[in-house]
């Protein structure tokens, strides 16, 4: 009992508010790099003479590498000591960022992005664990608000900053700007961050080679299916079926090995905690909706409304302001009201914003985009920050590194699934609506005939009657395709909004949070684990 009590009562000698500076700086540049390259991708593809499909690996190789490292964070923390591994991760990420800017061909760029993902993969879960452990329970709500600010704001700012840098400088600078900030984060982390007794370097730690192998095969094949599936008609392609089959077998073998073997990469016992399990599911859904919206909204504005890359990225700024508003609210109210209510309010705002986007048309003003964006950002902040705190509230401090590693692995997968799902939805829904609308364009539809004749009559001043009739039909078909694409966006927005409402009942699984200042008790059921 005394050991568990000592674990809970450990406090760093450095003021945790000072410690926040380097760890949050590292988080910000890591999360920022997940989206900052999106708008610069065509420029990079042009520099490397690469196709669009080939250039997509610049983004996905980063996610794959990070996903492989995330669940192994607990193991590497035991091998090197958590603080040492954190500093190593920042330095590797910084060096890889410099290599990305220096890349002269697509192969070297992908190699550098993989190295960058390996370095960045450990930053997020370790920072989350440090933030939770270093602050007393009555200040954790405020600490997680700051952490959530970096996690939510960085991917929103990424496209805006990437577009501005690419337009005013050149695309390598979206990577070069990481170098000074990464060096500063590494130096300050080395000086300020401390390891609790259970996170120090341990002897005789064996690597779970088999689990690491299964994990790598699972994530690489799964990400490949998500990236290339829509282009090759998913399971209609033989190679997609084989790759997906290999991925699912590797997934099963990985989790089976983690449950049946000793000294594994991750400890799945944390899923016995209902708060952790329900909180992880909700976070995965929020992450999928966040990254899907970061893809679908700029694409809508560019393809349907004629916005430039920079302007479409700039429309995300109201979402950032909404997130800042939510951070202030969570910081001030987290210890005064039930955090579960804030999560419900946040999910409701995200869902409502999704449904509001589902009512857009092609005669909208900027306010029709800005207002739902603001409330979606506010919902992200109100939901994400408290749910991160609630999901680990009933875990012991020595479980944090493992728990946050698993959580971030699943959130990483959620981001990939959300991004791939929205691309598929847009393609398939557009086909469905086009098929439905084409059925109305026939000689039995008086409205269609009248529109064609009216347009053809106007065009006879520029072409003969036969050509004018053909041009009128072609014009009507263009309008039909435009409307089909618009409805595809509308359906996608609405579905992502409804998904947020569907996960709200999971909040019933959460135990009532303890009041700030309540004495820490280590439950026997938890201690046995």
HELIX and SHEET records of a PDB file:
HELIX    1   1 UNK A    2  UNK A    9  1                                   8    
HELIX    2   2 UNK A   16  UNK A   32  1                                  17    
HELIX    3   3 UNK A   41  UNK A   48  1                                   8    
HELIX    4   4 UNK A   52  UNK A   70  1                                  19    
HELIX    5   5 UNK A   73  UNK A   80  1                                   8    
HELIX    6   6 UNK A   82  UNK A  102  1                                  21    
HELIX    7   7 UNK A  106  UNK A  134  1                                  29    
HELIX    8   8 UNK A  137  UNK A  139  5                                   3    
HELIX    9   9 UNK A  140  UNK A  168  1                                  29    
HELIX   10  10 UNK A  173  UNK A  192  1                                  20    
HELIX   11  11 UNK A  197  UNK A  199  5                                   3    
HELIX   12  12 UNK A  209  UNK A  228  1                                  20    
HELIX   13  13 UNK A  234  UNK A  236  5                                   3    
HELIX   14  14 UNK A  238  UNK A  260  1                                  23    
HELIX   15  15 UNK A  268  UNK A  272  5                                   5    
HELIX   16  16 UNK A  274  UNK A  303  1                                  30    
HELIX   17  17 UNK A  309  UNK A  314  1                                   6    
HELIX   18  18 UNK A  317  UNK A  333  1                                  17    
HELIX   19  19 UNK A  339  UNK A  357  1                                  19    
HELIX   20  20 UNK A  366  UNK A  392  1                                  27    
HELIX   21  21 UNK A  397  UNK A  399  5                                   3    
HELIX   22  22 UNK A  400  UNK A  438  1                                  39    
HELIX   23  23 UNK A  446  UNK A  459  1                                  14    
HELIX   24  24 UNK A  465  UNK A  502  1                                  38    
HELIX   25  25 UNK A  504  UNK A  509  5                                   6    
HELIX   26  26 UNK A  524  UNK A  528  1                                   5    
END                                                                             
